Amino acid sequence: MNIRQGSLAIAFLPTDCKSTMENTFDVLIIGAGPAGSSAAILLAGAGWSVALIEKQLFPRRKVCGECIAASNLPLLSALGVGTEFERRAGPALRKVAFMRGAHTALTELPPATRSGFAWGRALGRETLDTLLIDKARAVGVQIFQPWSLNSVRGGPGAWRCELKTVGSKASATLCAPIAIDAHGSWEALPTGRDEGRRVHRATDLLAFKANFVGASLQDGLLPVLSFDGGYGGMVVADGRVMTLACCVRRDRLEALRHTAPGVSAGEAVEAMLRRECAGVRKTLSTATRPGAWIAAGPLHPGIRVHNDDGFFRIGNAAGEAHPIIGEGMSMALQSAWLLCAELLGAQREERVHTAGDAAWQHLARCRYARQWHQRFGPRMRLASLFAHASMRAPTADALLMLFKAWPGLLPLGAIWGGKTRCAVDAATIASLTALRGTI
């Protein structure tokens, strides 16, 4: 069977799912962020019946640095949202700065290798996520939003998800031979497995984000912030709204809140940044914050793409890098494309396997995991090294001296971090895009 002939996948599903044909799909995708919606667009465009499950209504604010490296722009264009991205996104990011205390090391960013897509830009998640899910809806994806998962049962070849609508008693059962986990890393899926209770640790990193209007940040500048017990960044996104996002160790946050009782965690973090970082203080001197700080966490950096529970994983569900290098969006978009290339057989002759075959899915997961490690493993290690060095005074001060003495090091780090070269090659992009034109 050709894996693009999705209707035949019904033969592999449990009897109770076969009796409700409208709730039977070729693939279930859990989470409609950039990874989940991208995968939905690609698979639906190739003729698969796709259910996309998202528990939050869009548009919604989300803790995210909101930088989109130039390496992703060919992917957004191929997904059909490139024109809107170009129209709405913030200014082209051509410079990078490392800010610590009263000091700043400033240098040029390297352009991407793909002609016509040289510079990254920033776009708020309220806008980007809505663009992608609207495109998914337009290509025939059935979207369950806002629906939450009650349970996920079964396994490769016979998945069954029990859903309920958020805010009402309506429920549904969805079945498919393939399940893709794109729900991020903040919480576990309700699979019935014992995930273990996460113990709070002093070293936990908690993430914060706020938007500001009227900030004095130079167009095209991408500052990386270093402070004791954390790191962060600033960027001008769509509508000239500036995003300030950071990660703070739990013990540092508790100390900040102890010295400022009655103040919210986000406001305590903002006060600390204004006090300790001259670059932030100057940037915010003309700014106002129209909304509250939002927070999430703790972060759980690490690789989960190889979890042997039958799910295909993309985005943060597959692996979470320290956000100091701003590659979370890249890994979300690019991992979705890598997985879809594997599932659709776009890069090999194996186009006759059965999507509902658990053994075939196991081999596909292994091949995808190898590609994931090859393409994203190095930037995961770089992000971890840079993050830990930036949070500690002795190493952070040494980094600042190094960046000032060797201005080419920051651009080199951007290259090592994947900002100039996409993990998905041009041939794969062309192949998956062509599939959309054959249906």
C-alpha positions in Angstrom: 0.0 0.0 0.0 1.2 3.5 -0.7 1.3 5.3 2.6 -0.3 8.4 1.0 -3.5 6.4 0.4 -4.8 7.2 3.8 -8.2 5.7 3.7 -6.8 2.1 3.7 -5.4 2.8 7.1 -8.8 2.2 8.6 -8.4 -1.5 8.2 -5.8 -1.5 11.0 -8.0 0.2 13.6 -9.9 -1.2 16.6 -13.5 -2.3 15.9 -15.0 0.5 18.1 -13.2 3.1 16.0 -14.3 1.6 12.7 -18.0 2.1 13.7 -17.5 5.9 13.8 -16.0 6.6 10.5 -16.0 10.4 10.8 -13.7 10.1 13.8 -11.2 7.8 12.0 -8.1 9.4 10.5 -4.8 8.5 9.1 -2.9 10.4 11.7 -3.6 12.2 15.0 -1.4 15.2 15.8 -1.4 16.4 19.4 -0.6 20.1 19.6 -1.1 22.9 17.1 2.0 24.9 17.6 4.5 25.5 14.7 5.6 21.8 14.7 2.1 20.3 14.8 0.4 22.6 12.4 3.4 22.3 9.9 3.1 18.5 10.0 -0.7 18.7 9.5 -0.3 20.9 6.5 2.3 18.7 4.9 0.4 15.4 5.5 -3.0 16.7 4.5 -1.4 18.2 1.4 -0.2 14.7 0.5 -3.7 13.2 0.8 -3.8 12.0 4.4 -6.8 12.6 6.6 -5.4 14.5 9.6 -6.9 15.4 13.0 -5.1 18.2 14.8 -5.9 18.5 18.5 -5.3 21.8 20.4 -6.6 22.6 23.9 -6.1 26.4 23.7 -8.0 28.9 21.6 -5.9 31.0 19.2 -4.7 33.7 19.1 -3.0 33.3 22.5 0.1 34.6 24.1 2.8 32.0 24.7 6.2 32.1 26.5 8.6 32.2 23.5 11.5 34.3 22.3 9.7 34.6 18.9 12.8 34.7 16.8 12.6 32.8 13.5 16.0 32.1 12.0 16.4 32.7 8.2 17.0 29.0 7.8 13.2 28.5 8.3 12.0 31.0 5.8 12.0 28.6 2.8 9.9 26.2 4.9 7.3 28.9 5.7 7.2 29.8 2.1 6.6 26.2 1.0 3.8 25.9 3.7 2.0 28.8 2.1 2.4 31.4 4.8 5.6 33.0 3.5 3.9 36.1 2.0 2.0 36.8 5.2 5.2 36.3 7.3 7.1 38.8 5.1 4.2 41.3 5.5 3.8 41.0 9.2 7.2 40.1 10.8 9.5 42.5 12.5 12.7 44.0 10.9 15.4 41.8 9.5 17.9 40.7 12.2 21.4 41.7 11.1 23.2 42.3 14.4 23.7 40.4 17.6 24.8 41.7 21.0 25.9 40.0 24.2 24.8 42.2 27.1 26.0 41.7 30.7 25.9 44.3 33.4 27.1 47.7 32.0 28.9 46.1 29.0 27.9 45.1 25.5 29.7 43.1 22.8 28.2 43.9 19.4 28.8 42.3 16.0 27.1 41.4 12.7 25.1 38.3 12.1 26.0 36.1 9.2 23.4 35.8 6.3 21.8 32.5 5.6 23.1 30.3 2.8 19.8 30.3 0.8 19.5 33.2 -1.6 16.4 35.3 -1.0 16.2 34.3 2.6 19.2 35.9 4.2 18.0 37.3 7.5 15.9 36.0 10.3 12.9 38.0 11.8 10.6 37.9 14.7 6.8 37.2 14.7 4.6 36.9 17.7 3.2 33.5 18.5 -0.3 35.0 18.5 0.3 35.7 14.8 2.4 32.8 13.6 0.4 30.0 15.3 -2.8 31.5 13.9 -1.4 31.7 10.3 -0.3 28.1 10.4 -3.5 26.6 11.9 -5.6 28.6 9.4 -3.5 27.2 6.6 -4.0 23.7 8.0 -7.8 24.2 8.1 -7.7 25.5 4.5 -6.0 22.3 3.2 -8.5 20.0 4.9 -7.1 19.3 8.3 -9.9 18.6 10.8 -9.1 20.7 13.9 -10.4 20.0 17.4 -10.0 23.2 19.3 -10.3 23.9 22.1 -10.3 20.1 23.0 -8.2 18.5 25.7 -7.1 14.9 25.9 -8.6 12.7 28.5 -6.6 9.6 27.5 -4.4 8.2 24.8 -4.5 4.4 24.5 -3.3 1.8 22.1 -0.1 2.0 20.1 1.3 2.1 16.6 -1.3 0.9 14.1 -4.2 1.3 16.5 -4.2 4.6 18.5 -7.3 5.8 20.3 -7.7 9.3 21.9 -10.5 10.3 24.1 -11.2 14.0 24.0 -13.4 16.5 25.7 -14.1 20.1 24.8 -12.7 22.8 27.1 -15.5 24.4 29.0 -18.3 21.9 28.1 -19.2 18.3 28.5 -18.9 17.3 24.8 -16.6 14.4 24.1 -15.2 12.5 21.1 -13.1 9.4 20.3 -10.5 9.7 17.6 -8.6 6.8 16.1 -5.7 6.5 13.7 -2.8 4.2 13.0 -0.2 7.0 13.5 0.1 9.5 16.4 2.4 12.5 16.4 3.2 14.2 19.7 3.7 17.9 19.1 2.3 19.2 22.4 5.6 20.6 23.8 7.3 19.8 27.0 5.4 21.5 29.8 3.1 18.6 30.7 2.9 14.8 30.1 0.4 13.2 27.8 -2.4 11.2 29.5 -1.2 7.8 28.4 -1.6 6.0 31.7 2.2 5.7 32.0 3.8 6.7 35.3 5.8 9.7 34.3 7.0 10.3 37.9 6.5 13.5 39.8 8.8 16.2 38.9 10.6 17.4 42.0 11.3 21.2 42.3 15.0 21.9 42.3 17.0 25.1 42.9 18.5 24.8 39.5 15.1 24.6 37.7 14.8 27.3 35.0 11.5 29.2 34.9 10.6 31.1 31.7 9.1 34.6 31.5 8.0 36.8 28.7 6.5 40.3 28.4 5.7 42.6 25.4 6.6 46.3 25.4 5.6 49.2 23.1 7.7 52.2 22.5 11.0 50.5 23.4 14.2 52.0 22.1 15.8 48.8 20.8 17.6 49.3 17.5 15.9 47.8 14.5 17.6 44.6 13.4 19.5 44.1 16.7 19.2 40.8 18.6 20.6 41.1 22.1 21.4 38.1 24.3 21.2 38.9 28.0 23.5 37.4 30.6 22.9 37.8 34.4 23.6 35.8 37.5 21.2 32.9 37.6 19.7 33.3 34.2 19.8 34.5 30.6 17.4 36.1 28.1 16.9 38.1 25.0 15.1 41.0 23.3 13.7 41.4 19.8 11.4 43.7 17.9 8.5 41.6 16.4 5.4 42.4 14.4 3.6 45.7 15.0 6.9 47.1 16.4 6.1 45.3 19.7 9.3 44.3 21.5 9.5 40.9 23.2 11.6 40.5 26.3 12.0 36.8 27.3 14.2 35.2 29.9 14.9 32.1 32.0 15.7 32.5 35.7 16.9 29.8 38.1 14.3 28.9 40.8 16.7 29.8 43.6 17.4 33.2 42.1 13.7 33.9 41.6 12.9 33.0 45.1 15.6 35.4 46.4 14.2 38.2 44.1 10.6 37.6 45.4 11.9 37.5 49.0 13.3 41.0 48.7 10.2 42.3 46.9 7.1 40.9 48.7 3.8 41.6 47.2 5.2 41.9 43.7 4.4 39.3 41.0 7.2 37.0 39.8 7.4 38.7 36.4 7.6 42.2 37.9 10.3 41.1 40.2 12.3 39.7 37.2 11.7 42.9 35.3 13.0 45.0 38.2 16.1 42.9 38.4 16.8 43.2 34.7 16.4 46.9 34.8 18.7 47.1 37.8 21.4 44.7 36.6 21.5 45.1 32.8 22.2 48.5 31.4 21.1 47.4 27.9 17.7 46.5 29.3 17.4 49.6 31.4 18.1 51.8 28.3 15.8 49.9 26.0 12.9 50.0 28.5 13.4 53.7 29.5 10.9 54.8 26.8 8.7 51.7 26.9 5.4 50.7 28.4 4.1 47.2 29.1 0.5 46.9 27.9 -0.1 43.4 29.4 1.1 41.3 32.3 4.1 39.1 32.3 3.4 35.4 31.5 5.5 32.5 32.8 5.9 28.8 32.2 8.2 26.1 33.4 10.3 24.6 34.6 12.2 24.0 31.4 13.3 20.4 30.8 16.1 20.6 28.2 17.0 17.2 26.8 16.3 14.8 24.0 13.1 12.7 24.0 12.8 11.8 20.3 13.8 8.2 21.1 11.2 7.5 23.7 10.0 4.0 22.9 6.3 4.4 23.4 5.2 4.4 19.8 4.7 8.2 19.3 6.5 10.1 16.6 7.7 13.3 18.3 8.4 16.8 16.9 9.1 20.2 18.3 9.8 20.4 22.1 8.2 17.0 22.5 11.2 15.6 20.7 13.9 17.6 22.3 14.2 20.9 24.1 17.2 23.1 23.8 18.2 25.9 26.1 16.5 28.9 24.5 19.5 31.1 24.8 20.4 30.4 21.1 16.8 31.0 19.9 16.5 27.8 18.0 13.3 26.4 19.5 11.2 27.6 16.5 13.8 26.2 14.1 13.7 22.8 15.7 9.9 22.8 15.7 9.5 23.6 12.1 12.4 21.6 10.8 11.7 18.5 12.8 8.1 18.5 11.4 9.5 18.5 7.9 12.0 15.8 8.6 9.3 13.5 10.1 6.9 14.1 7.2 9.7 13.4 4.7 10.2 10.0 6.5 6.5 9.2 6.7 5.8 10.1 3.0 8.9 8.4 1.7 10.0 11.5 0.0 13.7 10.7 0.2 13.8 7.0 -0.5 12.2 4.4 -2.7 10.3 2.8 0.1 6.8 4.0 -0.8 4.9 0.7 -0.5 4.9 0.1 3.2 1.8 0.1 5.3 1.4 3.1 7.6 -0.6 0.9 10.0 2.2 -1.6 10.3 3.8 -1.3 13.8 7.1 -2.8 12.5 7.3 -0.3 9.7 6.6 2.5 12.1 9.3 1.3 14.4 11.8 1.4 11.6 10.6 4.8 10.5 10.9 6.2 14.1 14.5 4.9 14.3 15.4 6.5 10.9 13.8 9.8 11.9 15.5 9.7 15.3 18.9 9.2 13.7 18.3 12.2 11.4 17.1 14.3 14.4 20.2 13.5 16.4 22.5 14.3 13.4 20.9 17.6 12.7 19.9 18.9 16.1 22.3 17.2 18.6 25.2 19.7 18.0 23.0 22.7 18.5 21.5 21.1 21.7 25.1 20.8 23.1 26.0 24.3 22.1 22.9 25.7 23.7 23.6 23.9 26.9 27.2 25.1 27.1 26.3 28.7 26.3 23.4 28.8 28.7 25.4 27.4 31.7 28.3 29.7 31.0 26.0 32.8 30.7 24.4 32.1 34.1 27.5 32.0 36.2 29.5 35.2 36.9 33.1 33.9 36.3 32.3 32.2 33.0 29.9 34.9 31.8 32.5 37.6 32.4 35.0 35.5 30.5 32.5 35.1 27.6 32.1 38.9 27.5 35.9 39.4 27.3 36.2 36.8 24.6 33.3 38.2 22.5 34.9 41.7 22.7 38.4 40.4 21.9 37.1 38.1 19.1 34.0 39.7 17.5 33.8 36.9 15.0 33.0 34.3 17.7 29.3 35.3 18.1 28.6 35.0 14.3 30.4 31.7 14.4 28.2 30.5 17.2 25.2 31.5 15.1 26.4 29.3 12.3 27.1 26.4 14.7 23.7 26.9 16.2 21.9 26.3 12.8 20.8 29.9 12.0 22.2 29.9 8.5 21.5 26.4 7.2 18.2 24.5 7.3 18.2 20.9 8.5 15.9 20.1 5.6 17.6 20.2 2.2 16.2 21.9 -0.8 15.4 18.7 -2.6 13.2 17.5 0.3 11.4 20.8 0.5 10.8 20.6 -3.3 9.6 17.0 -3.0 7.2 17.6 -0.2 5.9 20.7 -1.8 5.3 18.8 -5.1 3.2 16.2 -3.3 0.7 19.0 -2.4 0.2 19.7 -6.1 -0.6 16.0 -7.0 -3.7 15.7 -4.8 
